């Protein structure tokens, strides 16, 4: 999280007494914090206590999102808390990547397919990549295919303005940019978070795999010990027995996974990451301080990712879905209904245009 809290939209809480910072977004009475506060480990108890005091003064509650066992153990010593397993992140030792390529014929075939299509991947310096017009074009082409409006918080797409210390790998074909990958440092683990993999409209099959292969080879050559593709929300690959979930939580997650696939393919994202044969899956949690922080915290989390109240996010998602699906069924509808749908399509497209502008 050390670099993700520098992305647009994050609020930074600074604690000069302990040389610490926490990145968070406020919504619905909660401060949803990106991971643990960033500070020396021995300062963490004092820093979390100071942050909790400051949050109470603001008449809000604390929700730590995407944390692991280290912080949970510390917080449990300070008072009651509510903990939920929100998913898992896949982890690789870069030195094992070559073995994975040899063993996984499907990945190897995709890499070769992209190479046969004359796709070339190169590393760009941050100074060149920052707000580069071709990278922005690819990102916008990719976003146009998504069922949801652009999301924020820990999956912010507007990252090209601040690429300090990040690695950027760019895929080109016939001199035209068709995709890119952004990796952010994980300093204390001597590793990297693959924060974005973007495919433009003209990218052939295998471009994603070729980008990841180039990045992994670079990480290996530079002695990295750790690589992750980040959180797979609602993933069931972590060891759920470590965190028994209340029945209402299991039902909520199941309902979100089932309903959400129309707009955000949770299972598809999870399967995509799993196909690269990670060495392990690390469980990630959301924790609220105090008891009875369940439904309110989930509502706040949905709000910070959507950048708006969840009900409004769902409404916009439905409009975007209509804008993308009305055209293919045009030929099966009578002309009178088509006239009505043309009006609806114009309203949907206007909503998307306003959102982008």
C-alpha positions in Angstrom: 0.0 0.0 0.0 3.0 2.3 0.5 2.7 3.5 -3.1 -1.0 3.1 -3.7 -1.8 5.7 -1.1 -0.1 8.2 -3.4 -2.7 7.6 -6.1 -5.4 10.3 -6.7 -8.3 10.4 -4.3 -6.5 9.3 -1.2 -6.5 11.4 2.0 -3.3 11.2 4.0 -3.2 11.3 7.8 0.2 12.3 9.0 1.6 11.6 12.5 4.8 13.6 12.9 5.3 12.3 16.5 5.9 8.8 15.1 7.0 9.5 11.5 3.9 7.8 10.1 1.3 8.1 7.5 -2.0 6.4 6.7 -3.9 6.6 3.5 -7.7 6.5 3.6 -11.0 7.5 2.0 -14.0 8.6 4.0 -17.5 7.4 3.3 -20.7 6.8 5.3 -19.2 7.6 8.6 -16.1 5.4 8.1 -12.5 6.1 7.3 -11.6 3.1 5.1 -7.8 2.8 5.4 -5.6 1.3 2.7 -3.8 -1.4 4.5 -1.8 -0.7 7.7 -0.4 2.7 8.6 3.1 3.1 7.2 5.7 3.4 9.9 8.4 1.5 11.7 6.9 -1.7 13.1 7.7 -0.8 16.7 5.7 2.4 16.3 2.6 0.7 15.0 0.8 0.4 18.4 1.1 4.1 19.1 0.3 5.1 15.5 -2.9 3.0 15.3 -4.0 4.3 18.7 -3.4 7.9 17.6 -5.2 7.4 14.3 -8.2 5.9 16.2 -8.3 8.9 18.5 -8.2 11.3 15.6 -11.0 9.3 13.8 -13.2 9.5 16.9 -12.7 13.3 17.1 -13.9 13.4 13.5 -17.0 11.4 14.6 -16.1 8.5 12.3 -15.2 4.9 12.7 -12.0 3.0 11.5 -12.1 0.3 8.9 -8.7 -1.2 7.9 -9.0 -2.8 4.4 -6.6 -5.3 2.9 -4.6 -6.1 6.0 -2.9 -9.3 7.2 -2.3 -11.2 10.4 0.4 -8.9 11.8 -1.9 -5.8 12.2 -4.9 -7.9 13.2 -2.9 -9.4 16.2 -1.9 -5.9 17.3 -5.4 -4.4 17.0 -6.9 -7.3 18.9 -4.7 -6.4 21.9 -6.1 -2.8 21.9 -9.8 -3.8 22.1 -12.7 -5.6 20.4 -12.8 -5.7 16.7 -14.8 -7.2 13.8 -12.8 -9.1 11.2 -13.9 -10.4 7.7 -11.9 -12.4 5.1 -12.4 -10.3 1.9 -10.3 -12.4 -0.5 -6.8 -13.4 -1.2 -3.8 -12.2 -3.2 -1.6 -14.6 -5.3 2.2 -14.5 -4.6 5.1 -15.6 -6.7 8.8 -15.9 -6.1 10.1 -14.5 -9.4 12.9 -17.0 -9.6 10.2 -19.7 -10.1 8.6 -18.0 -13.1 10.7 -19.8 -15.7 9.6 -23.1 -14.2 6.0 -22.0 -14.4 6.4 -21.1 -18.1 8.0 -24.5 -18.8 5.2 -26.4 -17.0 2.2 -24.4 -18.2 1.7 -25.0 -21.9 -1.3 -22.7 -22.0 0.7 -19.7 -20.8 3.6 -20.5 -23.1 1.2 -20.8 -26.1 -0.3 -17.4 -25.3 3.2 -15.7 -25.0 4.2 -17.3 -28.3 1.0 -16.2 -30.0 1.6 -12.6 -29.1 5.2 -12.8 -30.3 4.0 -14.4 -33.6 1.8 -11.4 -34.0 4.9 -9.2 -33.8 4.1 -7.8 -30.4 7.1 -6.3 -28.7 7.4 -5.4 -25.0 9.9 -2.8 -23.7 10.5 -1.0 -20.4 9.7 2.7 -20.4 11.2 5.2 -17.9 8.6 6.9 -15.7 9.4 10.2 -17.2 8.4 9.0 -20.7 5.3 7.1 -19.5 3.8 9.8 -17.3 0.6 10.9 -18.9 1.7 9.6 -22.3 -1.1 10.0 -24.8 -0.9 6.5 -26.1 -1.0 4.9 -22.7 -4.1 7.1 -21.8 -5.7 6.0 -25.1 -5.1 2.3 -24.3 -6.5 2.8 -20.8 -9.6 4.5 -22.1 -10.2 1.8 -24.6 -9.9 -0.8 -21.9 -12.3 1.1 -19.6 -14.9 1.4 -22.3 -15.2 -2.4 -22.2 -15.9 -2.6 -18.5 -19.4 -3.1 -17.0 -18.8 -0.6 -14.2 -17.7 3.0 -14.1 -14.0 3.4 -13.3 -13.4 2.3 -9.7 -11.1 3.9 -7.2 -9.4 3.4 -3.9 -7.0 0.4 -4.3 -7.9 -0.2 -8.0 -7.6 3.4 -9.2 -7.0 3.6 -12.9 -5.9 7.2 -13.0 -2.3 6.5 -12.0 -0.3 7.7 -15.0 0.3 11.2 -13.5 2.5 9.9 -10.7 4.8 7.0 -11.7 7.7 7.7 -9.4 9.7 4.5 -8.6 7.2 2.4 -10.6 8.2 0.1 -13.5 6.3 0.4 -16.7 6.3 -2.2 -19.5 4.7 -1.2 -22.8 3.5 -3.6 -25.5 3.7 -2.3 -29.1 2.8 -3.7 -32.5 4.0 -2.1 -35.7 5.1 0.9 -33.7 1.7 1.4 -32.1 1.1 1.1 -28.4 -1.5 -1.6 -27.7 -1.1 -2.3 -23.9 0.9 -1.7 -20.8 1.7 -2.9 -17.3 2.4 -0.8 -14.2 4.2 -2.3 -11.2 4.7 -0.6 -7.9 7.4 -1.4 -5.3 6.8 -3.4 -2.2 9.8 -2.1 -0.3 10.0 -4.2 2.8 9.5 -7.4 0.9 12.0 -6.5 -1.9 9.2 -7.1 -4.3 6.6 -5.7 -6.7 2.8 -5.3 -6.9 1.5 -5.6 -10.5 -1.0 -2.8 -10.1 -2.3 -2.6 -13.7 -2.4 -4.7 -16.8 -4.1 -2.8 -19.6 -5.0 -4.0 -23.1 -6.0 -1.6 -25.8 -8.6 -2.4 -28.5 -6.0 -3.6 -31.0 -4.1 -6.0 -28.7 -4.1 -9.6 -29.9 -4.6 -12.6 -27.7 -1.5 -13.2 -25.6 -0.6 -9.6 -25.0 -1.4 -9.8 -21.3 0.7 -12.9 -20.8 3.6 -11.4 -22.8 3.5 -8.2 -20.6 3.5 -10.3 -17.4 6.3 -12.5 -18.7 8.5 -9.5 -19.5 7.8 -8.0 -16.1 8.6 -11.3 -14.3 11.8 -11.7 -16.2 12.9 -8.2 -15.2 12.0 -8.8 -11.6 14.0 -12.0 -11.6 17.0 -10.3 -13.2 17.0 -7.6 -10.6 16.9 -9.9 -7.6 13.3 -9.4 -6.5 12.0 -11.9 -3.9 8.2 -11.2 -4.1 5.6 -10.4 -6.7 1.8 -10.2 -6.3 -1.0 -9.4 -8.6 -3.0 -7.9 -5.7 -6.3 -8.7 -4.2 -8.8 -11.1 -5.8 -12.0 -9.9 -4.2 -14.2 -12.6 -2.7 -11.7 -15.3 -3.7 -12.2 -18.6 -2.0 -8.6 -19.7 -2.5 -7.4 -18.6 1.0 -7.9 -20.8 4.0 -11.4 -19.9 5.2 -11.1 -22.1 8.2 -8.7 -19.5 9.7 -11.4 -17.0 9.8 -14.9 -18.4 10.4 -17.4 -16.1 8.7 -20.9 -15.3 10.1 -23.7 -16.8 8.0 -24.9 -13.3 7.0 -21.4 -12.5 5.7 -21.3 -15.7 3.6 -24.7 -15.0 2.2 -23.7 -11.4 1.4 -20.5 -12.5 -0.4 -22.3 -15.2 -2.3 -25.0 -12.7 -3.4 -22.4 -10.1 -4.4 -20.5 -12.7 -6.4 -23.7 -13.9 -8.2 -25.2 -10.5 -8.9 -21.9 -8.7 -9.5 -20.8 -11.0 -12.4 -23.1 -8.9 -14.7 -20.8 -5.9 -14.0 -17.6 -7.1 -12.4 -16.4 -10.7 -13.1 -15.0 -11.7 -9.7 -14.6 -15.3 -10.6 -13.0 -14.5 -13.9 -10.5 -12.2 -12.3 -9.7 -14.9 -9.7 -9.3 -17.6 -12.4 -7.1 -15.3 -14.5 -4.7 -14.8 -11.6 -4.8 -18.5 -10.6 -3.8 -19.7 -14.1 -0.3 -18.4 -13.5 0.3 -20.9 -10.8 1.2 -18.7 -7.8 3.4 -20.2 -5.1 0.8 -19.3 -2.5 -2.4 -17.3 -1.7 -2.2 -14.8 1.1 -5.6 -14.1 2.9 -6.6 -10.4 3.2 -9.0 -9.0 5.7 -11.2 -6.0 6.5 -11.3 -5.1 10.2 -13.4 -2.5 12.0 -12.6 -1.4 15.5 -15.3 -2.2 18.0 -18.2 -4.6 17.7 -21.2 -4.5 15.3 -19.2 -3.0 12.4 -20.5 -5.3 9.7 -23.1 -3.9 7.3 -22.0 -0.3 7.8 -18.4 -1.1 7.0 -19.3 -3.1 3.8 -21.5 -0.1 2.6 -18.5 2.2 3.2 -16.1 -0.1 1.4 -18.4 -0.3 -1.6 -18.7 3.5 -1.5 -14.9 4.2 -1.5 -14.3 1.8 -4.4 -17.2 3.2 -6.4 -16.4 6.8 -5.5 -20.2 7.4 -4.9 -23.0 5.8 -2.9 -23.4 2.1 -3.9 -27.0 2.7 -5.0 -25.8 5.3 -7.5 -23.0 3.1 -8.6 -25.4 0.3 -9.4 -27.7 2.7 -11.3 -24.8 3.9 -13.5 -23.7 0.3 -14.0 -27.2 -0.6 -15.4 -27.1 2.4 -17.7 -23.7 1.4 -19.0 -24.8 -2.2 -19.5 -27.8 -1.0 -21.5 -25.6 1.2 -23.6 -23.4 -1.8 -24.5 -26.2 -4.4 -25.0 -29.0 -2.6 -26.8 -27.2 -2.4 -30.2 -26.7 -6.2 -30.7 -30.4 -6.9 -30.3 -31.6 -4.1 -32.6 -32.3 -6.4 -35.5 -34.8 -8.4 -33.5 -37.0 -5.5 -32.4 -39.9 -3.8 -34.3 -39.2 -0.3 -35.6 -41.5 1.5 -33.0 -39.6 -0.1 -30.1 -36.3 0.8 -31.8 -37.2 4.4 -31.8 -37.7 4.2 -28.0 -34.5 2.4 -27.5 -32.6 5.0 -29.6 -33.7 7.6 -27.1 -32.6 5.3 -24.2 -29.3 4.7 -25.9 -28.7 8.4 -26.3 -29.4 9.0 -22.6 -27.0 6.2 -21.6 -24.2 7.4 -23.9 -24.7 11.0 -22.6 -24.3 9.7 -19.0 -21.1 7.9 -20.0 -19.8 11.0 -21.8 -20.5 13.2 -18.7 -18.8 10.6 -16.5 -15.6 10.6 -18.6 -15.5 14.4 -19.0 
